[in-house]
Amino acid sequence: MTTAAGDRAELIDPDGPFELGAVLFPLRRGTGDPTQVWEGERGGAGPVWRGQLTPEGPATIRIHALGPSAADGIDVRAWGPGADWSIAHVGQLLGLDDEGWPAFDALLAERADNGDPAAAALQRLRRRRPGLRLLRTGIVLESAVAAVLEQKVTGVEARRAWRQLIRAHGGEAPGPAPAGMRILPTADAWRRVPDHEWHRAGVTPARRDTIRRVAAVAPALQRTIAMGRHAGADQRLVAGFRSIPGVGAWTVAEIVQRAHGDPDTVSAGDYHLAHGITHWFTGRRGDDAEMMGLLEPYGGHRQRVVRYIETSGVETPRFGARITIEDHRER
């Protein structure tokens, strides 16, 4: 419907517990992210503002879970040329279209009944955080650019580059958006960013060139959204993404988790993930091979397992030298 408060508005019943902060947390790229503003702490009661470049144009969307566990619904308002698209797809963004949770619960119950302590622990996490859902943005370019910027650098470096490039080349968020909020640059805009601006943002030539290649085929990548939530299992999609020089398995996993909402794909190759997951299962650090072996019994739902472990607050002991944050901007 159209309201005076926004171009489009909707009140959604989440049909069960819902935790807005936990659901949208994978899209949060630091407190200074110009595409998102959180009016409260993670998991808090405040609304979340999000600027997004939809297939129909830019939009600002405001999402507010009303009452404890969204018991009074989720108030959604959107402005801009992409407002209709944003409202139509907000259920996917919030993970409300994901019908795989009953099968996951059945798998956990079966394994727990057979004496699997990890499955029993995951059941306890599910009971503690029943409002967790797997988001699906439906916007490939956003996830692809973010993933490439995060390749082989610290989170601090990646977030800095994200902020700097989007503030300089993104569009103004439509409607009554918070001050300074921006929309992701278009594919053409990414290709036009001058070399020296990539350099000043601390982006290496390899990542710069990969983003330009991704932007050049952005319409084709966006069409993969039609493959649905299990896109990561389709070898045609994986092969298509990996045919782009600079896009490897880790980058594909990051894209399909967020843009497609894939419930099974895991980001093997992540600097800390394997350590954290294996430590949760075994009490010690491990590598990618061990992580994937531990997750193998949960095939079809491995990303659900990872998300619950991540939300459990598990801390992995870290050894060895820290990654050095390099600043190439003045070189």
HUMO-V929949 format. One line per field, one symbol per residue. phi: phi as a letter, one per 30 degrees, with the letter a starting at -180 (. if undefined). burial: # if it has 9 or more other C-alpha atoms within 8 Angstrom, else .. A space follows every 10 residues. Layout:
phi = ???
burial = ???
//
This chain:
phi = .cbddadbba cccdhkebbe ddddedcdbi dcddcbbcdl deiddddccb cbcddckdac bcbbdciehh dcjcdbbbbj ecdeddddcd ddecidcdcd dedddddddd dddcjddddd ddedddddbd ddbcdbdibd eedddddddd dhbddddddd deddddddbd ddddiddeei dbceededdd dcddeddddd dicdeddedd ddddddcedd ddddeddidc eddddddddd ddddejccdd dddddddcdc iddcdcddjd dceedddddd dcibdacedd eddddedcej bddddedddd ddidccecbi dddddcccdc d
burial = .....##### ...#..#### ####...#.. ..######.# #.#.###### ####..#### #######.## ########## #######.#. ######.#.. ...##.###. ##...#..## .##.##.... ########## ########## ...#..#### #######.## ..##..#... #####.#### #.#...#### ###...##.# ######.#.. ##.##..### ##....##.. ##.#..#.## ########## #####.##.. ..######## ....####.# ##.##..#.. ######.##. ...#...... .......... .
//
